[in-house]
Amino acid sequence: MKANTFNICPTCIHRDTCVLTTQKSQVWSCSEYDESSTKVNQINIKKNAQPEMAMA
């Protein structure tokens, strides 16, 4: 059987402790999904890390 190319489990930070399913090769959507480090997340963190300007 061909592997699901849309499987999200390999990039989920909960993969090792997940008890929602044993069929991890078949998951393409999950309400408990938290993505591990990616370029998109790193870019968003850099944008949000800028200091706020304050008026004195």
A tleap script that builds the chain and sets N, CA, C and O, in Angstrom:
source leaprc.protein.ff14SB
mol = sequence {
  NMET LYS ALA ASN THR PHE ASN ILE CYS PRO
  THR CYS ILE HIE ARG ASP THR CYS VAL LEU
  THR THR GLN LYS SER GLN VAL TRP SER CYS
  SER GLU TYR ASP GLU SER SER THR LYS VAL
  ASN GLN ILE ASN ILE LYS LYS ASN ALA GLN
  PRO GLU MET ALA MET CALA
}
set mol.1.N position { 0.832 -1.181 0.000 }
set mol.1.CA position { 0.000 0.000 0.000 }
set mol.1.C position { 0.882 1.252 0.000 }
set mol.1.O position { 1.888 1.307 0.708 }
set mol.2.N position { 0.509 2.234 -0.779 }
set mol.2.CA position { 1.272 3.472 -0.898 }
set mol.2.C position { 1.089 4.336 0.352 }
set mol.2.O position { -0.021 4.440 0.873 }
set mol.3.N position { 2.172 4.956 0.837 }
set mol.3.CA position { 2.114 5.823 2.018 }
set mol.3.C position { 1.344 7.099 1.712 }
set mol.3.O position { 1.403 7.618 0.598 }
set mol.4.N position { 0.634 7.590 2.693 }
set mol.4.CA position { -0.129 8.825 2.559 }
set mol.4.C position { 0.842 10.008 2.558 }
set mol.4.O position { 1.528 10.237 3.554 }
set mol.5.N position { 0.911 10.759 1.459 }
set mol.5.CA position { 1.848 11.872 1.350 }
set mol.5.C position { 1.401 13.089 2.150 }
set mol.5.O position { 2.173 14.034 2.314 }
set mol.6.N position { 0.163 13.081 2.652 }
set mol.6.CA position { -0.347 14.207 3.431 }
set mol.6.C position { -0.331 13.927 4.938 }
set mol.6.O position { -0.913 14.680 5.718 }
set mol.7.N position { 0.324 12.861 5.335 }
set mol.7.CA position { 0.382 12.476 6.742 }
set mol.7.C position { 1.043 13.579 7.570 }
set mol.7.O position { 2.159 13.999 7.264 }
set mol.8.N position { 0.360 14.046 8.614 }
set mol.8.CA position { 0.897 15.125 9.450 }
set mol.8.C position { 1.638 14.619 10.680 }
set mol.8.O position { 2.333 15.395 11.336 }
set mol.9.N position { 1.509 13.355 11.004 }
set mol.9.CA position { 2.123 12.829 12.226 }
set mol.9.C position { 3.645 12.996 12.310 }
set mol.9.O position { 4.144 13.313 13.390 }
set mol.10.N position { 4.399 12.801 11.239 }
set mol.10.CA position { 5.856 12.927 11.363 }
set mol.10.C position { 6.332 14.294 11.863 }
set mol.10.O position { 7.421 14.389 12.430 }
set mol.11.N position { 5.540 15.353 11.665 }
set mol.11.CA position { 5.959 16.685 12.098 }
set mol.11.C position { 5.260 17.130 13.379 }
set mol.11.O position { 5.435 18.271 13.806 }
set mol.12.N position { 4.480 16.262 13.991 }
set mol.12.CA position { 3.757 16.617 15.214 }
set mol.12.C position { 4.634 16.383 16.442 }
set mol.12.O position { 5.290 15.347 16.551 }
set mol.13.N position { 4.646 17.337 17.359 }
set mol.13.CA position { 5.485 17.200 18.555 }
set mol.13.C position { 4.920 16.175 19.542 }
set mol.13.O position { 5.615 15.785 20.480 }
set mol.14.N position { 3.692 15.739 19.352 }
set mol.14.CA position { 3.063 14.768 20.252 }
set mol.14.C position { 3.132 13.332 19.732 }
set mol.14.O position { 2.564 12.429 20.346 }
set mol.15.N position { 3.808 13.114 18.628 }
set mol.15.CA position { 3.825 11.794 17.974 }
set mol.15.C position { 4.192 10.661 18.925 }
set mol.15.O position { 3.538 9.617 18.918 }
set mol.16.N position { 5.216 10.846 19.735 }
set mol.16.CA position { 5.696 9.759 20.599 }
set mol.16.C position { 4.759 9.436 21.755 }
set mol.16.O position { 4.777 8.321 22.277 }
set mol.17.N position { 3.940 10.406 22.158 }
set mol.17.CA position { 3.045 10.190 23.304 }
set mol.17.C position { 1.576 10.165 22.913 }
set mol.17.O position { 0.716 10.006 23.779 }
set mol.18.N position { 1.269 10.317 21.638 }
set mol.18.CA position { -0.110 10.380 21.159 }
set mol.18.C position { -0.848 9.059 21.373 }
set mol.18.O position { -0.334 7.985 21.061 }
set mol.19.N position { -2.065 9.162 21.911 }
set mol.19.CA position { -2.896 7.982 22.107 }
set mol.19.C position { -4.204 8.082 21.323 }
set mol.19.O position { -5.096 7.252 21.496 }
set mol.20.N position { -4.322 9.096 20.460 }
set mol.20.CA position { -5.556 9.292 19.709 }
set mol.20.C position { -5.768 8.211 18.660 }
set mol.20.O position { -6.905 7.842 18.369 }
set mol.21.N position { -4.692 7.707 18.097 }
set mol.21.CA position { -4.810 6.634 17.094 }
set mol.21.C position { -3.505 5.864 16.998 }
set mol.21.O position { -2.425 6.401 17.247 }
set mol.22.N position { -3.627 4.603 16.632 }
set mol.22.CA position { -2.430 3.805 16.352 }
set mol.22.C position { -2.141 3.820 14.863 }
set mol.22.O position { -1.084 3.359 14.432 }
set mol.23.N position { -3.069 4.345 14.069 }
set mol.23.CA position { -2.953 4.407 12.612 }
set mol.23.C position { -2.282 5.714 12.177 }
set mol.23.O position { -2.838 6.444 11.357 }
set mol.24.N position { -1.117 6.013 12.706 }
set mol.24.CA position { -0.464 7.298 12.452 }
set mol.24.C position { -0.081 7.518 10.988 }
set mol.24.O position { 0.125 8.661 10.578 }
set mol.25.N position { 0.016 6.480 10.213 }
set mol.25.CA position { 0.346 6.640 8.797 }
set mol.25.C position { -0.860 7.092 7.975 }
set mol.25.O position { -0.720 7.381 6.787 }
set mol.26.N position { -2.039 7.156 8.590 }
set mol.26.CA position { -3.260 7.517 7.876 }
set mol.26.C position { -3.806 8.893 8.274 }
set mol.26.O position { -4.852 9.292 7.762 }
set mol.27.N position { -3.142 9.624 9.159 }
set mol.27.CA position { -3.675 10.877 9.701 }
set mol.27.C position { -3.351 12.062 8.802 }
set mol.27.O position { -2.188 12.301 8.478 }
set mol.28.N position { -4.369 12.798 8.403 }
set mol.28.CA position { -4.156 14.012 7.602 }
set mol.28.C position { -4.784 15.230 8.262 }
set mol.28.O position { -4.596 16.351 7.788 }
set mol.29.N position { -5.530 15.032 9.351 }
set mol.29.CA position { -6.122 16.134 10.097 }
set mol.29.C position { -6.269 15.701 11.549 }
set mol.29.O position { -6.668 14.570 11.826 }
set mol.30.N position { -5.944 16.604 12.479 }
set mol.30.CA position { -6.008 16.254 13.892 }
set mol.30.C position { -6.154 17.520 14.725 }
set mol.30.O position { -5.389 18.468 14.553 }
set mol.31.N position { -7.132 17.540 15.629 }
set mol.31.CA position { -7.347 18.727 16.459 }
set mol.31.C position { -6.257 18.889 17.518 }
set mol.31.O position { -6.135 19.959 18.114 }
set mol.32.N position { -5.470 17.851 17.757 }
set mol.32.CA position { -4.394 17.904 18.752 }
set mol.32.C position { -3.032 18.184 18.120 }
set mol.32.O position { -2.016 18.207 18.815 }
set mol.33.N position { -3.012 18.398 16.807 }
set mol.33.CA position { -1.753 18.569 16.072 }
set mol.33.C position { -1.040 19.860 16.461 }
set mol.33.O position { -1.623 20.943 16.405 }
set mol.34.N position { 0.209 19.736 16.851 }
set mol.34.CA position { 1.100 20.871 17.094 }
set mol.34.C position { 2.353 20.619 16.278 }
set mol.34.O position { 3.069 19.643 16.498 }
set mol.35.N position { 2.604 21.503 15.343 }
set mol.35.CA position { 3.723 21.320 14.427 }
set mol.35.C position { 5.052 21.589 15.114 }
set mol.35.O position { 5.190 22.531 15.895 }
set mol.36.N position { 6.012 20.756 14.810 }
set mol.36.CA position { 7.355 20.994 15.310 }
set mol.36.C position { 8.000 22.107 14.497 }
set mol.36.O position { 7.393 22.624 13.559 }
set mol.37.N position { 9.178 22.462 14.838 }
set mol.37.CA position { 9.878 23.586 14.235 }
set mol.37.C position { 9.889 23.529 12.708 }
set mol.37.O position { 10.298 22.532 12.114 }
set mol.38.N position { 9.430 24.623 12.081 }
set mol.38.CA position { 9.469 24.749 10.620 }
set mol.38.C position { 9.891 26.161 10.278 }
set mol.38.O position { 9.952 27.025 11.153 }
set mol.39.N position { 10.182 26.397 9.019 }
set mol.39.CA position { 10.562 27.739 8.587 }
set mol.39.C position { 9.444 28.735 8.844 }
set mol.39.O position { 9.711 29.868 9.243 }
set mol.40.N position { 8.191 28.333 8.622 }
set mol.40.CA position { 7.072 29.247 8.825 }
set mol.40.C position { 7.006 29.671 10.289 }
set mol.40.O position { 6.846 30.856 10.583 }
set mol.41.N position { 7.125 28.725 11.200 }
set mol.41.CA position { 7.094 29.058 12.623 }
set mol.41.C position { 8.279 29.929 13.017 }
set mol.41.O position { 8.128 30.850 13.819 }
set mol.42.N position { 9.450 29.649 12.465 }
set mol.42.CA position { 10.636 30.436 12.790 }
set mol.42.C position { 10.499 31.866 12.295 }
set mol.42.O position { 10.931 32.798 12.974 }
set mol.43.N position { 9.903 32.056 11.117 }
set mol.43.CA position { 9.683 33.402 10.589 }
set mol.43.C position { 8.699 34.159 11.472 }
set mol.43.O position { 8.924 35.328 11.782 }
set mol.44.N position { 7.621 33.514 11.877 }
set mol.44.CA position { 6.634 34.158 12.743 }
set mol.44.C position { 7.223 34.527 14.094 }
set mol.44.O position { 6.898 35.582 14.639 }
set mol.45.N position { 8.077 33.685 14.641 }
set mol.45.CA position { 8.712 33.983 15.923 }
set mol.45.C position { 9.613 35.210 15.782 }
set mol.45.O position { 9.619 36.076 16.657 }
set mol.46.N position { 10.370 35.290 14.691 }
set mol.46.CA position { 11.252 36.436 14.477 }
set mol.46.C position { 10.451 37.724 14.349 }
set mol.46.O position { 10.853 38.758 14.882 }
set mol.47.N position { 9.326 37.671 13.650 }
set mol.47.CA position { 8.488 38.859 13.485 }
set mol.47.C position { 7.918 39.308 14.819 }
set mol.47.O position { 7.859 40.507 15.092 }
set mol.48.N position { 7.499 38.367 15.654 }
set mol.48.CA position { 6.898 38.690 16.946 }
set mol.48.C position { 7.932 39.057 18.000 }
set mol.48.O position { 7.568 39.591 19.048 }
set mol.49.N position { 9.196 38.789 17.758 }
set mol.49.CA position { 10.241 39.043 18.734 }
set mol.49.C position { 10.733 40.492 18.710 }
set mol.49.O position { 11.562 40.868 19.537 }
set mol.50.N position { 10.247 41.296 17.794 }
set mol.50.CA position { 10.697 42.675 17.720 }
set mol.50.C position { 10.205 43.454 18.949 }
set mol.50.O position { 9.058 43.293 19.367 }
set mol.51.N position { 11.065 44.289 19.521 }
set mol.51.CA position { 10.660 45.053 20.715 }
set mol.51.C position { 9.575 46.094 20.378 }
set mol.51.O position { 9.548 46.665 19.288 }
set mol.52.N position { 8.701 46.309 21.341 }
set mol.52.CA position { 7.649 47.305 21.154 }
set mol.52.C position { 8.215 48.687 21.437 }
set mol.52.O position { 9.088 48.853 22.289 }
set mol.53.N position { 7.706 49.677 20.712 }
set mol.53.CA position { 8.120 51.052 20.961 }
set mol.53.C position { 7.194 51.635 22.015 }
set mol.53.O position { 5.984 51.409 21.996 }
set mol.54.N position { 7.780 52.386 22.929 }
set mol.54.CA position { 6.972 52.997 23.990 }
set mol.54.C position { 7.252 54.483 24.043 }
set mol.54.O position { 8.377 54.929 23.818 }
set mol.55.N position { 6.216 55.240 24.344 }
set mol.55.CA position { 6.359 56.677 24.499 }
set mol.55.C position { 6.672 56.969 25.973 }
set mol.55.O position { 6.042 56.415 26.874 }
set mol.56.N position { 7.647 57.842 26.198 }
set mol.56.CA position { 8.002 58.174 27.578 }
set mol.56.C position { 7.375 59.489 27.990 }
set mol.56.O position { 7.562 59.934 29.122 }
savepdb mol mol.pdb
quit
